[in-house]
């Protein structure tokens, strides 16, 4: 009886305030999630699940997974979008904004500080050694991501075939990444709509021996809150404001500075990335790495790995590595500004156009997605996209591996094929040794990503000192 009265009181309070949980408490929780969000999207989602579902019991298991599924089929960083989605469910628009901003802030400040260290002290032996070790560890981490995501996504021969096709398409034929993901999504959508078992998503983010929290037993409950029900006028209003905040600054830069200015290029490229990069952080990195290194020449392959090492060892979304890319692009093409000023402004611009679209996608679509829980076509699309992402991440691992383990890599064309072939005489033996040790630490000793990165960085410093 007392339990029923408590639930009734909670529903009355919720109706009066329109907040599912007190905003002050939500701010503390999202700050805690942000501070603990290390280890890439899988680790960040696991932290969010442990705190929001297991500890606070604010959201049930199925609702959490439904929100995650939606974020996984969106372009951009799914962990960041998931924080926005849940924050919006619990505390309306302001809750989503606070959750999304807090999720990014620690990583932004950390990467910015490390970027300053990189360009100012990068020639110091200890710094060179640290990043040498991080590169090798990051290669092992990316390989681990292939196995981790693959074990969850490749449940049958159809998913394996999709992953293999994606790898061949991007590695051998250089088919654009967005086309691969869109194609996989279309196949999965119709497979799910036809209720084919091989396209049915499975698994979840259960993080302990206890039974999953049922939606009806959570603070949010299983009903749709009043503010989360579809409202086309609200969606258009919020979407229009966010689109203006995103696109007007970019258009202004192009009009004032011209197409060839570095800030215009950064704004346009990372805005495009925000629209077409499906499949999570590692898939996005494959697209950014090849474009930033090969097309724009903003940084070298080894420097992309340095940035990824920074992102892996700091809290926040892994895609914060784009901030480092923008920082170096501005630093090396400062125009009339000082290099550090141009780099700082470029980092701010990159972060703005990378993460602002996430708020747009969530606020525009989440109310309608809330009504689609259990939709089989959407689940099929997600399964196929996740399988294709395994192939794309394998391509990323191969691309990183070539540039970490060999000092010389050249492109060779065989008709429609374009292959990156290493000069085997240029193999970097210390990189091979340290990469194998990092892989041993991760796969055999089961060390965490952070511990492996720290040990590899220390080994790199020691190796540099010996040389």
C-alpha positions in Angstrom: 0.0 0.0 0.0 2.8 2.4 0.9 4.6 1.6 -2.3 1.5 2.4 -4.3 1.1 5.7 -2.5 4.8 6.5 -3.2 4.4 5.8 -6.9 1.2 7.9 -7.0 3.0 10.8 -5.3 5.9 10.5 -7.7 3.5 10.6 -10.7 1.8 13.7 -9.3 5.1 15.4 -8.7 6.2 14.5 -12.3 3.0 15.9 -13.8 3.4 19.1 -11.9 7.1 19.7 -12.8 7.3 17.8 -16.1 10.7 16.6 -14.9 11.0 12.9 -14.3 13.9 13.4 -11.9 15.1 16.6 -10.1 17.2 18.6 -12.5 19.8 19.3 -9.9 20.3 15.6 -9.3 20.4 15.0 -13.1 23.2 17.6 -13.5 25.3 15.8 -10.9 24.7 12.4 -12.5 25.6 13.6 -16.0 28.7 15.3 -14.7 29.7 12.0 -13.1 29.0 10.1 -16.4 31.1 12.5 -18.3 34.0 12.3 -15.9 34.0 8.4 -16.1 33.5 8.1 -19.8 36.8 6.6 -20.9 37.5 3.8 -23.4 35.5 4.7 -26.5 31.8 4.4 -27.2 31.4 0.9 -25.8 32.9 1.9 -22.4 30.9 5.1 -22.3 27.6 3.4 -23.0 28.5 0.8 -20.3 29.1 3.6 -17.8 25.9 5.3 -18.7 24.0 2.0 -18.4 25.5 1.2 -15.0 24.7 4.6 -13.5 21.3 5.5 -15.2 19.8 2.0 -15.3 21.4 -0.1 -12.7 22.2 2.4 -9.9 19.6 5.2 -10.3 16.9 3.0 -12.0 15.7 6.0 -13.9 15.3 4.2 -17.2 14.4 0.5 -17.9 16.6 -1.9 -19.9 14.4 -2.0 -23.0 13.9 1.7 -23.2 17.7 2.2 -22.9 18.3 -0.2 -25.7 15.6 1.4 -27.9 17.2 4.8 -27.5 20.6 3.2 -28.2 19.3 1.5 -31.3 18.1 4.9 -32.6 21.4 6.6 -31.9 23.3 3.8 -33.6 21.5 4.4 -36.9 22.2 8.2 -36.7 25.3 9.8 -38.1 27.7 11.0 -35.4 28.8 9.8 -31.9 26.2 7.4 -30.6 27.2 7.7 -26.9 26.9 11.5 -27.0 23.5 11.2 -28.7 22.3 8.6 -26.2 23.2 11.0 -23.3 21.1 13.7 -25.0 18.2 11.3 -25.6 18.0 10.1 -22.0 18.6 13.6 -20.6 15.7 14.8 -22.8 13.4 11.9 -21.7 14.1 12.7 -18.0 14.2 16.5 -18.0 12.8 17.8 -21.3 14.8 20.0 -23.7 17.0 21.6 -21.0 17.9 18.1 -19.7 19.0 17.0 -23.1 21.1 20.1 -23.6 22.8 19.8 -20.2 23.5 16.0 -20.6 25.0 16.6 -24.1 27.1 19.6 -23.1 28.5 18.0 -19.9 29.3 14.8 -21.9 31.6 16.8 -24.3 33.2 19.4 -22.0 35.8 17.3 -20.1 37.1 15.8 -23.3 37.2 19.1 -25.1 39.3 20.7 -22.3 41.6 17.7 -22.0 42.2 17.4 -25.8 42.8 21.1 -26.1 45.5 21.0 -23.3 47.2 18.0 -24.8 47.1 19.6 -28.3 49.1 22.6 -26.9 51.6 20.2 -25.4 51.8 18.4 -28.7 52.7 21.4 -30.8 54.9 23.2 -28.3 56.8 20.2 -26.8 56.4 17.6 -29.6 60.1 17.6 -30.4 61.1 16.7 -26.8 62.3 13.1 -26.7 60.0 12.1 -23.8 56.9 13.5 -25.7 58.0 11.8 -28.9 58.5 8.5 -27.1 55.1 8.8 -25.3 53.2 9.2 -28.6 55.3 6.5 -30.3 54.1 4.1 -27.6 50.5 5.4 -27.8 50.4 4.7 -31.6 51.2 1.1 -31.1 48.7 0.7 -28.3 46.0 2.4 -30.3 46.5 -0.1 -33.1 45.9 -2.9 -30.7 42.8 -1.1 -29.3 41.3 -0.8 -32.8 41.9 -4.5 -33.4 40.2 -5.2 -30.1 37.3 -3.1 -31.3 37.0 -5.3 -34.4 36.7 -8.4 -32.3 34.4 -6.9 -29.6 31.9 -5.4 -32.0 32.2 -8.3 -34.4 31.4 -10.9 -31.7 28.2 -9.0 -30.9 27.2 -8.1 -34.5 28.2 -11.1 -36.6 25.7 -13.6 -35.3 25.1 -15.4 -38.6 26.4 -15.9 -42.1 24.4 -13.0 -43.5 26.0 -10.5 -41.1 29.4 -11.9 -41.8 28.8 -11.5 -45.5 27.7 -7.9 -45.0 30.9 -7.2 -42.9 33.2 -8.8 -45.5 31.5 -7.0 -48.4 31.9 -3.7 -46.5 35.6 -4.3 -46.0 36.3 -5.3 -49.6 34.3 -2.3 -50.8 36.2 0.3 -48.8 39.7 -1.2 -48.7 40.1 -2.5 -52.2 37.6 -0.3 -54.2 37.6 2.8 -52.1 33.8 3.0 -52.3 32.7 6.0 -50.1 31.9 5.1 -46.6 28.4 6.7 -46.5 27.3 4.6 -49.5 28.4 1.4 -47.8 26.4 2.3 -44.6 23.3 3.4 -46.6 23.4 0.2 -48.6 23.7 -1.9 -45.5 20.8 0.0 -43.9 18.5 -0.5 -46.9 19.3 -4.3 -46.9 18.7 -4.5 -43.2 15.5 -2.5 -43.3 13.8 -4.8 -45.9 15.2 -7.9 -44.1 13.7 -6.7 -40.8 10.4 -5.7 -42.5 10.2 -9.2 -44.0 10.8 -10.5 -40.4 13.8 -12.6 -41.5 15.4 -14.0 -38.4 18.9 -13.3 -39.5 18.2 -9.6 -39.4 16.7 -9.6 -35.9 18.9 -7.7 -33.4 19.9 -9.4 -30.2 22.0 -8.9 -27.2 22.0 -6.0 -24.9 23.9 -4.0 -22.3 23.3 -6.1 -19.3 26.1 -5.3 -16.9 25.8 -7.7 -14.0 24.3 -10.9 -12.8 21.0 -9.3 -11.8 17.9 -9.5 -14.1 17.4 -6.4 -16.4 15.3 -3.6 -15.0 11.9 -3.7 -16.5 10.6 -0.5 -17.9 7.5 -0.5 -15.7 9.7 -0.7 -12.6 11.9 2.3 -13.5 11.4 5.9 -12.4 10.4 6.8 -15.9 8.0 4.0 -16.3 6.9 2.4 -19.6 4.6 5.2 -20.7 5.7 8.1 -22.9 6.1 11.4 -20.8 3.9 14.2 -21.9 6.9 16.3 -23.2 8.2 13.3 -25.2 5.0 12.7 -27.3 5.3 13.7 -31.0 4.7 17.4 -31.5 5.5 18.5 -35.1 5.4 22.2 -34.2 7.9 21.8 -31.4 10.2 19.6 -33.4 10.3 22.1 -36.3 10.9 25.0 -34.0 13.8 23.4 -32.1 15.2 21.8 -35.2 15.2 25.2 -37.0 17.0 26.9 -34.2 19.6 24.2 -33.9 20.1 24.1 -37.7 20.7 27.9 -37.7 23.2 27.6 -34.9 25.0 25.0 -36.9 24.9 26.2 -40.5 24.8 30.0 -40.2 28.3 30.3 -38.8 29.6 28.0 -41.5 27.9 29.9 -44.3 29.2 33.2 -42.8 32.8 31.9 -42.8 32.5 30.9 -46.5 31.0 34.2 -47.5 33.5 36.3 -45.6 36.7 34.2 -46.1 36.1 32.3 -49.3 36.0 28.5 -50.0 39.7 28.0 -49.8 40.2 29.5 -46.3 41.2 26.9 -43.7 38.2 27.8 -41.4 35.8 27.5 -44.3 37.3 24.1 -45.2 37.1 22.9 -41.6 33.5 24.1 -41.2 32.3 22.5 -44.4 34.2 19.2 -44.0 33.2 18.5 -40.4 29.6 19.6 -41.2 29.6 17.0 -44.0 31.0 14.4 -41.6 28.2 15.1 -39.2 25.7 14.2 -41.9 27.2 11.1 -43.5 29.2 9.3 -40.9 27.1 6.5 -39.7 28.2 3.6 -37.5 29.9 5.0 -34.4 33.2 6.5 -33.5 35.6 3.9 -35.0 33.7 4.0 -38.3 33.8 7.8 -38.3 37.6 7.7 -37.7 38.2 5.7 -40.8 36.5 8.3 -42.9 38.1 11.3 -41.1 41.6 9.7 -41.1 41.7 9.1 -44.8 40.1 12.4 -45.8 42.2 14.6 -43.4 45.5 12.8 -44.2 45.1 11.9 -47.9 42.7 14.6 -49.3 43.4 17.7 -47.3 47.0 17.0 -46.0 46.1 18.5 -42.6 48.2 15.9 -40.7 50.3 12.8 -41.2 49.1 9.2 -40.6 51.2 8.9 -37.4 49.7 12.2 -36.1 46.2 10.8 -36.6 47.1 8.0 -34.3 48.6 10.4 -31.8 45.2 12.2 -31.7 43.4 8.9 -31.2 45.7 8.1 -28.3 44.8 11.4 -26.7 41.1 10.7 -27.2 41.4 7.2 -25.8 43.1 8.4 -22.6 40.8 11.3 -21.8 37.1 11.3 -20.8 34.4 12.1 -23.4 33.5 10.9 -26.9 36.2 9.2 -28.9 35.3 11.3 -31.8 36.9 14.3 -29.9 40.0 13.3 -32.0 38.4 15.5 -34.7 39.2 18.5 -32.4 42.9 17.6 -32.6 42.6 17.3 -36.4 41.1 20.8 -36.6 43.7 22.1 -34.2 46.6 21.0 -36.3 44.9 22.2 -39.5 44.6 25.7 -38.1 48.1 25.6 -36.6 49.7 24.9 -39.9 47.6 27.3 -41.9 47.0 30.3 -39.6 46.7 33.0 -42.2 47.0 36.4 -40.5 46.6 34.9 -37.0 49.2 33.5 -34.7 49.5 29.7 -35.1 48.2 29.0 -31.6 45.3 31.4 -31.9 44.3 29.9 -35.3 44.6 26.4 -33.9 42.4 27.2 -30.9 39.7 28.8 -33.0 39.9 25.9 -35.4 39.5 23.4 -32.5 36.4 25.3 -31.3 34.9 25.4 -34.8 35.5 21.7 -35.3 33.9 20.8 -32.0 30.9 23.0 -32.7 30.1 21.6 -36.1 30.9 18.0 -35.0 28.6 17.9 -31.9 25.9 20.4 -32.5 24.1 18.2 -35.1 23.7 15.5 -32.5 21.3 17.7 -30.6 19.4 18.4 -33.9 19.0 14.7 -34.7 17.8 13.8 -31.2 15.3 16.7 -30.7 14.0 16.3 -34.3 13.5 12.6 -34.3 13.3 11.2 -30.7 9.6 12.0 -30.1 8.6 10.0 -33.1 11.1 7.2 -32.4 9.6 6.8 -28.9 6.5 5.6 -30.6 8.4 3.0 -32.6 9.6 0.8 -29.8 9.8 -2.7 -31.1 9.8 -1.7 -34.8 11.3 -4.7 -36.7 12.4 -2.8 -39.8 14.4 -0.3 -37.8 16.0 -3.2 -35.8 16.9 -4.9 -39.1 18.6 -1.7 -40.4 20.5 -1.3 -37.2 21.8 -5.0 -37.3 23.0 -4.6 -40.9 24.6 -1.3 -40.3 26.4 -2.6 -37.3 27.7 -5.6 -39.3 29.0 -3.2 -42.0 30.7 -1.1 -39.4 32.8 -4.2 -38.4 34.1 -4.3 -42.0 34.8 -0.5 -41.9 36.7 -0.8 -38.6 38.7 -3.7 -40.0 39.7 -1.3 -42.8 40.7 1.3 -40.2 42.8 -1.3 -38.4 44.5 -2.3 -41.7 45.1 1.4 -42.6 46.6 2.2 -39.2 48.6 -0.9 -39.2 50.3 -0.1 -42.5 51.3 3.3 -41.3 52.4 2.3 -37.8 54.4 -0.8 -38.7 56.0 0.4 -42.0 57.9 3.6 -42.7 57.0 3.6 -46.4 53.6 2.8 -47.9 52.8 3.4 -51.6 49.5 3.2 -53.6 49.4 0.8 -56.5 46.6 0.6 -59.0 45.3 -2.7 -60.6 42.5 -1.6 -62.9 39.6 -0.6 -60.6 41.6 -1.7 -57.5 43.8 0.8 -55.6 45.9 -0.9 -53.0 48.2 0.6 -50.3 51.2 -1.6 -50.3 54.0 -1.4 -47.7 57.7 -1.5 -48.6 58.5 -4.6 -46.4 62.1 -3.5 -46.1 60.8 -0.4 -44.2 59.3 -2.4 -41.4 59.7 -0.6 -38.0 60.7 -3.4 -35.7 60.2 -1.4 -32.4 56.6 -0.7 -33.5 56.0 -4.3 -34.2 57.3 -5.4 -30.8 55.4 -2.8 -28.9 52.2 -3.5 -30.8 52.5 -7.2 -30.1 53.1 -6.4 -26.4 50.0 -4.1 -26.3 47.9 -6.8 -28.0 49.1 -9.3 -25.4 48.2 -7.0 -22.6 44.7 -6.5 -24.0 43.8 -9.9 -25.2 45.8 -12.2 -22.9 46.2 -10.3 -19.7 42.8 -8.6 -20.0 44.2 -5.2 -19.0 42.0 -2.2 -19.5 42.5 0.1 -22.4 43.7 2.9 -20.1 46.2 0.6 -18.4 47.5 -0.6 -21.8 47.9 2.9 -23.1 49.7 4.1 -20.0 52.1 1.1 -20.1 52.7 1.5 -23.8 53.4 5.2 -23.4 55.9 4.5 -20.7 57.6 1.8 -22.8 57.8 4.3 -25.7 59.4 6.9 -23.5 61.9 4.3 -22.3 62.7 3.2 -25.9 63.2 6.8 -27.0 65.6 7.4 -24.1 67.6 4.3 -25.0 67.9 5.5 -28.6 
